[in-house]
Amino acid sequence: MPKAYVHPLSPPSNKVLFGLHALDPDYERVQIDLARGEQGEEPFKALNPFGKVPVLDDEGFILSESGAILTY
């Protein structure tokens, strides 16, 4: 099952969430707390070294740009 790492106030995250919900409603949503700095902590930085949301993890295949995620 794909995991979407997002933040609700991030427009690129919302774009990905809308696309995922429309195409495949079976995904896990993981909220990254940008105010607390979770994007800079090691578990998230392993997924995206730039520390940006959104990130899609589809069973080990990682994408970190909203346009690429929607194309995928």
PDB file with SEQRES, HELIX, SHEET and CRYST1 records, atoms N, CA, C and O in Angstrom:
SEQRES   1 A   72  MET PRO LYS ALA TYR VAL HIS PRO LEU SER PRO PRO SER          
SEQRES   2 A   72  ASN LYS VAL LEU PHE GLY LEU HIS ALA LEU ASP PRO ASP          
SEQRES   3 A   72  TYR GLU ARG VAL GLN ILE ASP LEU ALA ARG GLY GLU GLN          
SEQRES   4 A   72  GLY GLU GLU PRO PHE LYS ALA LEU ASN PRO PHE GLY LYS          
SEQRES   5 A   72  VAL PRO VAL LEU ASP ASP GLU GLY PHE ILE LEU SER GLU          
SEQRES   6 A   72  SER GLY ALA ILE LEU THR TYR                                  
HELIX    1 AA1 PRO A   11  LEU A   23  1                                  13    
HELIX    2 AA2 GLU A   38  GLY A   40  5                                   3    
HELIX    3 AA3 GLU A   42  LYS A   45  1                                   4    
HELIX    4 AA4 SER A   66  THR A   71  1                                   6    
SHEET    1 AA1 4 GLU A  28  GLN A  31  0                                        
SHEET    2 AA1 4 LYS A   3  VAL A   6  1                                        
SHEET    3 AA1 4 VAL A  55  ASP A  58 -1                                        
SHEET    4 AA1 4 PHE A  61  LEU A  63 -1                                        
CRYST1    1.000    1.000    1.000  90.00  90.00  90.00 P 1           1          
ATOM      1  N   MET A   1       0.849  -1.172   0.000  1.00  0.00           N  
ATOM      2  CA  MET A   1       0.000   0.000   0.000  1.00  0.00           C  
ATOM      3  C   MET A   1       0.898   1.238   0.000  1.00  0.00           C  
ATOM      4  O   MET A   1       1.815   1.326   0.816  1.00  0.00           O  
ATOM      5  N   PRO A   2       0.653   2.192  -0.893  1.00  0.00           N  
ATOM      6  CA  PRO A   2       1.463   3.413  -0.925  1.00  0.00           C  
ATOM      7  C   PRO A   2       1.274   4.262   0.337  1.00  0.00           C  
ATOM      8  O   PRO A   2       0.192   4.301   0.925  1.00  0.00           O  
ATOM      9  N   LYS A   3       2.350   4.935   0.733  1.00  0.00           N  
ATOM     10  CA  LYS A   3       2.300   5.869   1.849  1.00  0.00           C  
ATOM     11  C   LYS A   3       2.565   7.263   1.309  1.00  0.00           C  
ATOM     12  O   LYS A   3       3.545   7.479   0.597  1.00  0.00           O  
ATOM     13  N   ALA A   4       1.706   8.201   1.639  1.00  0.00           N  
ATOM     14  CA  ALA A   4       1.872   9.597   1.238  1.00  0.00           C  
ATOM     15  C   ALA A   4       2.252  10.404   2.468  1.00  0.00           C  
ATOM     16  O   ALA A   4       1.465  10.516   3.408  1.00  0.00           O  
ATOM     17  N   TYR A   5       3.449  10.964   2.467  1.00  0.00           N  
ATOM     18  CA  TYR A   5       3.920  11.822   3.553  1.00  0.00           C  
ATOM     19  C   TYR A   5       3.579  13.258   3.165  1.00  0.00           C  
ATOM     20  O   TYR A   5       4.120  13.788   2.195  1.00  0.00           O  
ATOM     21  N   VAL A   6       2.687  13.880   3.921  1.00  0.00           N  
ATOM     22  CA  VAL A   6       2.123  15.171   3.529  1.00  0.00           C  
ATOM     23  C   VAL A   6       1.947  16.083   4.741  1.00  0.00           C  
ATOM     24  O   VAL A   6       2.097  15.666   5.889  1.00  0.00           O  
ATOM     25  N   HIS A   7       1.624  17.342   4.444  1.00  0.00           N  
ATOM     26  CA  HIS A   7       1.198  18.310   5.455  1.00  0.00           C  
ATOM     27  C   HIS A   7      -0.050  18.991   4.918  1.00  0.00           C  
ATOM     28  O   HIS A   7      -0.078  19.376   3.749  1.00  0.00           O  
ATOM     29  N   PRO A   8      -1.100  19.154   5.749  1.00  0.00           N  
ATOM     30  CA  PRO A   8      -2.376  19.661   5.250  1.00  0.00           C  
ATOM     31  C   PRO A   8      -2.347  21.091   4.722  1.00  0.00           C  
ATOM     32  O   PRO A   8      -3.230  21.461   3.948  1.00  0.00           O  
ATOM     33  N   LEU A   9      -1.372  21.910   5.106  1.00  0.00           N  
ATOM     34  CA  LEU A   9      -1.311  23.288   4.618  1.00  0.00           C  
ATOM     35  C   LEU A   9      -0.366  23.451   3.423  1.00  0.00           C  
ATOM     36  O   LEU A   9      -0.115  24.571   2.976  1.00  0.00           O  
ATOM     37  N   SER A  10       0.145  22.359   2.919  1.00  0.00           N  
ATOM     38  CA  SER A  10       1.061  22.392   1.780  1.00  0.00           C  
ATOM     39  C   SER A  10       0.283  22.188   0.481  1.00  0.00           C  
ATOM     40  O   SER A  10      -0.281  21.114   0.272  1.00  0.00           O  
ATOM     41  N   PRO A  11       0.241  23.200  -0.401  1.00  0.00           N  
ATOM     42  CA  PRO A  11      -0.477  23.024  -1.672  1.00  0.00           C  
ATOM     43  C   PRO A  11       0.014  21.828  -2.494  1.00  0.00           C  
ATOM     44  O   PRO A  11      -0.819  21.104  -3.038  1.00  0.00           O  
ATOM     45  N   PRO A  12       1.336  21.584  -2.612  1.00  0.00           N  
ATOM     46  CA  PRO A  12       1.747  20.383  -3.351  1.00  0.00           C  
ATOM     47  C   PRO A  12       1.253  19.091  -2.689  1.00  0.00           C  
ATOM     48  O   PRO A  12       0.910  18.132  -3.380  1.00  0.00           O  
ATOM     49  N   SER A  13       1.218  19.067  -1.364  1.00  0.00           N  
ATOM     50  CA  SER A  13       0.689  17.890  -0.666  1.00  0.00           C  
ATOM     51  C   SER A  13      -0.784  17.688  -0.982  1.00  0.00           C  
ATOM     52  O   SER A  13      -1.223  16.565  -1.230  1.00  0.00           O  
ATOM     53  N   ASN A  14      -1.544  18.771  -0.972  1.00  0.00           N  
ATOM     54  CA  ASN A  14      -2.971  18.662  -1.272  1.00  0.00           C  
ATOM     55  C   ASN A  14      -3.209  18.210  -2.703  1.00  0.00           C  
ATOM     56  O   ASN A  14      -4.135  17.441  -2.963  1.00  0.00           O  
ATOM     57  N   LYS A  15      -2.392  18.675  -3.630  1.00  0.00           N  
ATOM     58  CA  LYS A  15      -2.500  18.244  -5.020  1.00  0.00           C  
ATOM     59  C   LYS A  15      -2.314  16.735  -5.115  1.00  0.00           C  
ATOM     60  O   LYS A  15      -3.068  16.061  -5.817  1.00  0.00           O  
ATOM     61  N   VAL A  16      -1.323  16.201  -4.421  1.00  0.00           N  
ATOM     62  CA  VAL A  16      -1.060  14.760  -4.428  1.00  0.00           C  
ATOM     63  C   VAL A  16      -2.193  14.001  -3.756  1.00  0.00           C  
ATOM     64  O   VAL A  16      -2.616  12.954  -4.247  1.00  0.00           O  
ATOM     65  N   LEU A  17      -2.686  14.517  -2.643  1.00  0.00           N  
ATOM     66  CA  LEU A  17      -3.791  13.839  -1.949  1.00  0.00           C  
ATOM     67  C   LEU A  17      -5.040  13.772  -2.814  1.00  0.00           C  
ATOM     68  O   LEU A  17      -5.718  12.745  -2.837  1.00  0.00           O  
ATOM     69  N   PHE A  18      -5.357  14.854  -3.530  1.00  0.00           N  
ATOM     70  CA  PHE A  18      -6.517  14.843  -4.423  1.00  0.00           C  
ATOM     71  C   PHE A  18      -6.337  13.793  -5.513  1.00  0.00           C  
ATOM     72  O   PHE A  18      -7.261  13.040  -5.820  1.00  0.00           O  
ATOM     73  N   GLY A  19      -5.141  13.748  -6.094  1.00  0.00           N  
ATOM     74  CA  GLY A  19      -4.866  12.769  -7.143  1.00  0.00           C  
ATOM     75  C   GLY A  19      -4.935  11.340  -6.630  1.00  0.00           C  
ATOM     76  O   GLY A  19      -5.535  10.477  -7.270  1.00  0.00           O  
ATOM     77  N   LEU A  20      -4.327  11.087  -5.484  1.00  0.00           N  
ATOM     78  CA  LEU A  20      -4.362   9.738  -4.915  1.00  0.00           C  
ATOM     79  C   LEU A  20      -5.780   9.306  -4.588  1.00  0.00           C  
ATOM     80  O   LEU A  20      -6.181   8.178  -4.873  1.00  0.00           O  
ATOM     81  N   HIS A  21      -6.526  10.204  -3.995  1.00  0.00           N  
ATOM     82  CA  HIS A  21      -7.894   9.862  -3.616  1.00  0.00           C  
ATOM     83  C   HIS A  21      -8.750   9.564  -4.854  1.00  0.00           C  
ATOM     84  O   HIS A  21      -9.603   8.678  -4.823  1.00  0.00           O  
ATOM     85  N   ALA A  22      -8.523  10.289  -5.916  1.00  0.00           N  
ATOM     86  CA  ALA A  22      -9.306  10.083  -7.141  1.00  0.00           C  
ATOM     87  C   ALA A  22      -8.941   8.771  -7.834  1.00  0.00           C  
ATOM     88  O   ALA A  22      -9.809   8.094  -8.387  1.00  0.00           O  
ATOM     89  N   LEU A  23      -7.660   8.414  -7.804  1.00  0.00           N  
ATOM     90  CA  LEU A  23      -7.210   7.242  -8.550  1.00  0.00           C  
ATOM     91  C   LEU A  23      -7.170   5.960  -7.732  1.00  0.00           C  
ATOM     92  O   LEU A  23      -7.515   4.892  -8.237  1.00  0.00           O  
ATOM     93  N   ASP A  24      -6.757   6.054  -6.489  1.00  0.00           N  
ATOM     94  CA  ASP A  24      -6.576   4.865  -5.661  1.00  0.00           C  
ATOM     95  C   ASP A  24      -6.804   5.235  -4.197  1.00  0.00           C  
ATOM     96  O   ASP A  24      -5.868   5.646  -3.511  1.00  0.00           O  
ATOM     97  N   PRO A  25      -8.019   5.097  -3.722  1.00  0.00           N  
ATOM     98  CA  PRO A  25      -8.297   5.523  -2.346  1.00  0.00           C  
ATOM     99  C   PRO A  25      -7.627   4.648  -1.271  1.00  0.00           C  
ATOM    100  O   PRO A  25      -7.727   4.955  -0.083  1.00  0.00           O  
ATOM    101  N   ASP A  26      -6.948   3.568  -1.672  1.00  0.00           N  
ATOM    102  CA  ASP A  26      -6.250   2.711  -0.714  1.00  0.00           C  
ATOM    103  C   ASP A  26      -4.796   3.144  -0.589  1.00  0.00           C  
ATOM    104  O   ASP A  26      -3.917   2.585  -1.244  1.00  0.00           O  
ATOM    105  N   TYR A  27      -4.551   4.124   0.240  1.00  0.00           N  
ATOM    106  CA  TYR A  27      -3.196   4.587   0.530  1.00  0.00           C  
ATOM    107  C   TYR A  27      -3.155   5.007   1.995  1.00  0.00           C  
ATOM    108  O   TYR A  27      -4.184   5.298   2.606  1.00  0.00           O  
ATOM    109  N   GLU A  28      -1.961   5.030   2.533  1.00  0.00           N  
ATOM    110  CA  GLU A  28      -1.793   5.455   3.928  1.00  0.00           C  
ATOM    111  C   GLU A  28      -1.288   6.889   3.932  1.00  0.00           C  
ATOM    112  O   GLU A  28      -0.308   7.218   3.263  1.00  0.00           O  
ATOM    113  N   ARG A  29      -1.958   7.725   4.682  1.00  0.00           N  
ATOM    114  CA  ARG A  29      -1.568   9.134   4.798  1.00  0.00           C  
ATOM    115  C   ARG A  29      -0.750   9.310   6.075  1.00  0.00           C  
ATOM    116  O   ARG A  29      -1.209   8.988   7.171  1.00  0.00           O  
ATOM    117  N   VAL A  30       0.464   9.824   5.916  1.00  0.00           N  
ATOM    118  CA  VAL A  30       1.341  10.077   7.056  1.00  0.00           C  
ATOM    119  C   VAL A  30       1.563  11.582   7.121  1.00  0.00           C  
ATOM    120  O   VAL A  30       2.173  12.164   6.224  1.00  0.00           O  
ATOM    121  N   GLN A  31       1.067  12.208   8.184  1.00  0.00           N  
ATOM    122  CA  GLN A  31       1.192  13.657   8.314  1.00  0.00           C  
ATOM    123  C   GLN A  31       2.531  14.022   8.935  1.00  0.00           C  
ATOM    124  O   GLN A  31       2.885  13.527  10.005  1.00  0.00           O  
ATOM    125  N   ILE A  32       3.271  14.888   8.260  1.00  0.00           N  
ATOM    126  CA  ILE A  32       4.543  15.406   8.748  1.00  0.00           C  
ATOM    127  C   ILE A  32       4.282  16.765   9.375  1.00  0.00           C  
ATOM    128  O   ILE A  32       3.731  17.652   8.724  1.00  0.00           O  
ATOM    129  N   ASP A  33       4.665  16.934  10.613  1.00  0.00           N  
ATOM    130  CA  ASP A  33       4.436  18.188  11.335  1.00  0.00           C  
ATOM    131  C   ASP A  33       5.579  19.156  11.024  1.00  0.00           C  
ATOM    132  O   ASP A  33       6.654  19.080  11.619  1.00  0.00           O  
ATOM    133  N   LEU A  34       5.331  20.057  10.091  1.00  0.00           N  
ATOM    134  CA  LEU A  34       6.353  21.020   9.678  1.00  0.00           C  
ATOM    135  C   LEU A  34       6.679  22.003  10.791  1.00  0.00           C  
ATOM    136  O   LEU A  34       7.823  22.443  10.905  1.00  0.00           O  
ATOM    137  N   ALA A  35       5.702  22.355  11.610  1.00  0.00           N  
ATOM    138  CA  ALA A  35       5.936  23.309  12.696  1.00  0.00           C  
ATOM    139  C   ALA A  35       6.891  22.742  13.749  1.00  0.00           C  
ATOM    140  O   ALA A  35       7.664  23.486  14.352  1.00  0.00           O  
ATOM    141  N   ARG A  36       6.839  21.456  13.966  1.00  0.00           N  
ATOM    142  CA  ARG A  36       7.746  20.809  14.918  1.00  0.00           C  
ATOM    143  C   ARG A  36       9.093  20.465  14.295  1.00  0.00           C  
ATOM    144  O   ARG A  36      10.030  20.109  15.010  1.00  0.00           O  
ATOM    145  N   GLY A  37       9.202  20.566  12.980  1.00  0.00           N  
ATOM    146  CA  GLY A  37      10.460  20.274  12.304  1.00  0.00           C  
ATOM    147  C   GLY A  37      10.671  18.813  11.966  1.00  0.00           C  
ATOM    148  O   GLY A  37      11.810  18.380  11.787  1.00  0.00           O  
ATOM    149  N   GLU A  38       9.590  18.039  11.875  1.00  0.00           N  
ATOM    150  CA  GLU A  38       9.730  16.621  11.551  1.00  0.00           C  
ATOM    151  C   GLU A  38      10.392  16.392  10.195  1.00  0.00           C  
ATOM    152  O   GLU A  38      11.005  15.348   9.973  1.00  0.00           O  
ATOM    153  N   GLN A  39      10.273  17.360   9.291  1.00  0.00           N  
ATOM    154  CA  GLN A  39      10.862  17.201   7.973  1.00  0.00           C  
ATOM    155  C   GLN A  39      12.386  17.195   8.027  1.00  0.00           C  
ATOM    156  O   GLN A  39      13.035  16.761   7.074  1.00  0.00           O  
ATOM    157  N   GLY A  40      12.957  17.665   9.116  1.00  0.00           N  
ATOM    158  CA  GLY A  40      14.404  17.692   9.259  1.00  0.00           C  
ATOM    159  C   GLY A  40      14.966  16.541  10.075  1.00  0.00           C  
ATOM    160  O   GLY A  40      16.181  16.414  10.226  1.00  0.00           O  
ATOM    161  N   GLU A  41      14.075  15.697  10.605  1.00  0.00           N  
ATOM    162  CA  GLU A  41      14.520  14.576  11.420  1.00  0.00           C  
ATOM    163  C   GLU A  41      14.888  13.388  10.538  1.00  0.00           C  
ATOM    164  O   GLU A  41      14.411  13.262   9.410  1.00  0.00           O  
ATOM    165  N   GLU A  42      15.744  12.520  11.071  1.00  0.00           N  
ATOM    166  CA  GLU A  42      16.325  11.437  10.283  1.00  0.00           C  
ATOM    167  C   GLU A  42      15.330  10.492   9.609  1.00  0.00           C  
ATOM    168  O   GLU A  42      15.555  10.149   8.448  1.00  0.00           O  
ATOM    169  N   PRO A  43      14.264  10.052  10.241  1.00  0.00           N  
ATOM    170  CA  PRO A  43      13.379   9.127   9.513  1.00  0.00           C  
ATOM    171  C   PRO A  43      12.841   9.725   8.210  1.00  0.00           C  
ATOM    172  O   PRO A  43      12.759   9.036   7.194  1.00  0.00           O  
ATOM    173  N   PHE A  44      12.478  11.001   8.245  1.00  0.00           N  
ATOM    174  CA  PHE A  44      11.955  11.629   7.028  1.00  0.00           C  
ATOM    175  C   PHE A  44      13.076  11.992   6.061  1.00  0.00           C  
ATOM    176  O   PHE A  44      12.910  11.866   4.848  1.00  0.00           O  
ATOM    177  N   LYS A  45      14.214  12.442   6.585  1.00  0.00           N  
ATOM    178  CA  LYS A  45      15.337  12.817   5.723  1.00  0.00           C  
ATOM    179  C   LYS A  45      15.868  11.614   4.943  1.00  0.00           C  
ATOM    180  O   LYS A  45      16.473  11.792   3.886  1.00  0.00           O  
ATOM    181  N   ALA A  46      15.657  10.403   5.438  1.00  0.00           N  
ATOM    182  CA  ALA A  46      16.047   9.206   4.693  1.00  0.00           C  
ATOM    183  C   ALA A  46      15.184   9.048   3.442  1.00  0.00           C  
ATOM    184  O   ALA A  46      15.637   8.499   2.438  1.00  0.00           O  
ATOM    185  N   LEU A  47      13.944   9.529   3.502  1.00  0.00           N  
ATOM    186  CA  LEU A  47      13.060   9.469   2.341  1.00  0.00           C  
ATOM    187  C   LEU A  47      13.337  10.606   1.369  1.00  0.00           C  
ATOM    188  O   LEU A  47      13.377  10.400   0.156  1.00  0.00           O  
ATOM    189  N   ASN A  48      13.527  11.807   1.907  1.00  0.00           N  
ATOM    190  CA  ASN A  48      13.780  12.982   1.076  1.00  0.00           C  
ATOM    191  C   ASN A  48      14.859  13.830   1.736  1.00  0.00           C  
ATOM    192  O   ASN A  48      14.577  14.543   2.700  1.00  0.00           O  
ATOM    193  N   PRO A  49      16.087  13.766   1.235  1.00  0.00           N  
ATOM    194  CA  PRO A  49      17.187  14.511   1.853  1.00  0.00           C  
ATOM    195  C   PRO A  49      16.971  16.028   1.873  1.00  0.00           C  
ATOM    196  O   PRO A  49      17.593  16.729   2.670  1.00  0.00           O  
ATOM    197  N   PHE A  50      16.096  16.537   1.002  1.00  0.00           N  
ATOM    198  CA  PHE A  50      15.824  17.971   0.974  1.00  0.00           C  
ATOM    199  C   PHE A  50      14.817  18.388   2.043  1.00  0.00           C  
ATOM    200  O   PHE A  50      14.637  19.581   2.289  1.00  0.00           O  
ATOM    201  N   GLY A  51      14.164  17.426   2.677  1.00  0.00           N  
ATOM    202  CA  GLY A  51      13.237  17.719   3.771  1.00  0.00           C  
ATOM    203  C   GLY A  51      11.969  18.414   3.333  1.00  0.00           C  
ATOM    204  O   GLY A  51      11.453  19.276   4.045  1.00  0.00           O  
ATOM    205  N   LYS A  52      11.456  18.049   2.159  1.00  0.00           N  
ATOM    206  CA  LYS A  52      10.234  18.675   1.652  1.00  0.00           C  
ATOM    207  C   LYS A  52       9.121  17.647   1.537  1.00  0.00           C  
ATOM    208  O   LYS A  52       9.371  16.461   1.322  1.00  0.00           O  
ATOM    209  N   VAL A  53       7.893  18.115   1.683  1.00  0.00           N  
ATOM    210  CA  VAL A  53       6.719  17.288   1.426  1.00  0.00           C  
ATOM    211  C   VAL A  53       6.111  17.752   0.108  1.00  0.00           C  
ATOM    212  O   VAL A  53       6.273  18.918  -0.254  1.00  0.00           O  
ATOM    213  N   PRO A  54       5.436  16.901  -0.603  1.00  0.00           N  
ATOM    214  CA  PRO A  54       5.046  15.533  -0.318  1.00  0.00           C  
ATOM    215  C   PRO A  54       6.124  14.526  -0.739  1.00  0.00           C  
ATOM    216  O   PRO A  54       7.021  14.825  -1.528  1.00  0.00           O  
ATOM    217  N   VAL A  55       5.991  13.326  -0.179  1.00  0.00           N  
ATOM    218  CA  VAL A  55       6.808  12.179  -0.563  1.00  0.00           C  
ATOM    219  C   VAL A  55       5.874  10.992  -0.687  1.00  0.00           C  
ATOM    220  O   VAL A  55       4.994  10.795   0.152  1.00  0.00           O  
ATOM    221  N   LEU A  56       6.064  10.203  -1.731  1.00  0.00           N  
ATOM    222  CA  LEU A  56       5.299   8.973  -1.908  1.00  0.00           C  
ATOM    223  C   LEU A  56       6.253   7.800  -1.789  1.00  0.00           C  
ATOM    224  O   LEU A  56       7.281   7.756  -2.463  1.00  0.00           O  
ATOM    225  N   ASP A  57       5.911   6.855  -0.933  1.00  0.00           N  
ATOM    226  CA  ASP A  57       6.676   5.613  -0.771  1.00  0.00           C  
ATOM    227  C   ASP A  57       5.762   4.474  -1.201  1.00  0.00           C  
ATOM    228  O   ASP A  57       4.834   4.099  -0.484  1.00  0.00           O  
ATOM    229  N   ASP A  58       6.037   3.932  -2.376  1.00  0.00           N  
ATOM    230  CA  ASP A  58       5.244   2.816  -2.895  1.00  0.00           C  
ATOM    231  C   ASP A  58       6.081   1.550  -2.797  1.00  0.00           C  
ATOM    232  O   ASP A  58       6.729   1.137  -3.759  1.00  0.00           O  
ATOM    233  N   GLU A  59       6.055   0.945  -1.616  1.00  0.00           N  
ATOM    234  CA  GLU A  59       6.787  -0.289  -1.327  1.00  0.00           C  
ATOM    235  C   GLU A  59       8.273  -0.162  -1.664  1.00  0.00           C  
ATOM    236  O   GLU A  59       8.858  -1.040  -2.299  1.00  0.00           O  
ATOM    237  N   GLY A  60       8.864   0.939  -1.229  1.00  0.00           N  
ATOM    238  CA  GLY A  60      10.298   1.149  -1.419  1.00  0.00           C  
ATOM    239  C   GLY A  60      10.664   2.035  -2.597  1.00  0.00           C  
ATOM    240  O   GLY A  60      11.802   2.494  -2.689  1.00  0.00           O  
ATOM    241  N   PHE A  61       9.728   2.283  -3.495  1.00  0.00           N  
ATOM    242  CA  PHE A  61       9.960   3.205  -4.607  1.00  0.00           C  
ATOM    243  C   PHE A  61       9.550   4.593  -4.127  1.00  0.00           C  
ATOM    244  O   PHE A  61       8.374   4.839  -3.858  1.00  0.00           O  
ATOM    245  N   ILE A  62      10.528   5.507  -4.020  1.00  0.00           N  
ATOM    246  CA  ILE A  62      10.316   6.817  -3.404  1.00  0.00           C  
ATOM    247  C   ILE A  62      10.269   7.901  -4.479  1.00  0.00           C  
ATOM    248  O   ILE A  62      11.141   7.976  -5.345  1.00  0.00           O  
ATOM    249  N   LEU A  63       9.237   8.736  -4.406  1.00  0.00           N  
ATOM    250  CA  LEU A  63       9.126   9.928  -5.246  1.00  0.00           C  
ATOM    251  C   LEU A  63       8.890  11.116  -4.336  1.00  0.00           C  
ATOM    252  O   LEU A  63       8.173  11.020  -3.341  1.00  0.00           O  
ATOM    253  N   SER A  64       9.514  12.263  -4.694  1.00  0.00           N  
ATOM    254  CA  SER A  64       9.425  13.396  -3.766  1.00  0.00           C  
ATOM    255  C   SER A  64       9.023  14.708  -4.418  1.00  0.00           C  
ATOM    256  O   SER A  64       9.217  15.762  -3.811  1.00  0.00           O  
ATOM    257  N   GLU A  65       8.490  14.695  -5.585  1.00  0.00           N  
ATOM    258  CA  GLU A  65       7.975  15.909  -6.230  1.00  0.00           C  
ATOM    259  C   GLU A  65       6.527  15.666  -6.618  1.00  0.00           C  
ATOM    260  O   GLU A  65       6.197  14.608  -7.152  1.00  0.00           O  
ATOM    261  N   SER A  66       5.663  16.634  -6.356  1.00  0.00           N  
ATOM    262  CA  SER A  66       4.230  16.426  -6.600  1.00  0.00           C  
ATOM    263  C   SER A  66       3.938  16.090  -8.062  1.00  0.00           C  
ATOM    264  O   SER A  66       3.110  15.222  -8.338  1.00  0.00           O  
ATOM    265  N   GLY A  67       4.594  16.751  -8.988  1.00  0.00           N  
ATOM    266  CA  GLY A  67       4.379  16.459 -10.404  1.00  0.00           C  
ATOM    267  C   GLY A  67       4.780  15.039 -10.766  1.00  0.00           C  
ATOM    268  O   GLY A  67       4.068  14.359 -11.506  1.00  0.00           O  
ATOM    269  N   ALA A  68       5.911  14.589 -10.249  1.00  0.00           N  
ATOM    270  CA  ALA A  68       6.378  13.220 -10.505  1.00  0.00           C  
ATOM    271  C   ALA A  68       5.443  12.205  -9.866  1.00  0.00           C  
ATOM    272  O   ALA A  68       5.160  11.157 -10.448  1.00  0.00           O  
ATOM    273  N   ILE A  69       4.968  12.517  -8.672  1.00  0.00           N  
ATOM    274  CA  ILE A  69       4.044  11.601  -7.982  1.00  0.00           C  
ATOM    275  C   ILE A  69       2.764  11.454  -8.780  1.00  0.00           C  
ATOM    276  O   ILE A  69       2.267  10.342  -8.953  1.00  0.00           O  
ATOM    277  N   LEU A  70       2.222  12.565  -9.271  1.00  0.00           N  
ATOM    278  CA  LEU A  70       0.978  12.497 -10.035  1.00  0.00           C  
ATOM    279  C   LEU A  70       1.177  11.794 -11.373  1.00  0.00           C  
ATOM    280  O   LEU A  70       0.281  11.093 -11.842  1.00  0.00           O  
ATOM    281  N   THR A  71       2.329  11.974 -11.984  1.00  0.00           N  
ATOM    282  CA  THR A  71       2.615  11.275 -13.245  1.00  0.00           C  
ATOM    283  C   THR A  71       2.737   9.778 -12.999  1.00  0.00           C  
ATOM    284  O   THR A  71       2.273   8.974 -13.808  1.00  0.00           O  
ATOM    285  N   TYR A  72       3.352   9.407 -11.901  1.00  0.00           N  
ATOM    286  CA  TYR A  72       3.529   7.995 -11.548  1.00  0.00           C  
ATOM    287  C   TYR A  72       2.177   7.357 -11.309  1.00  0.00           C  
ATOM    288  O   TYR A  72       2.102   6.168 -10.999  1.00  0.00           O  
TER     289      TYR A  72                                                      
END                                                                             
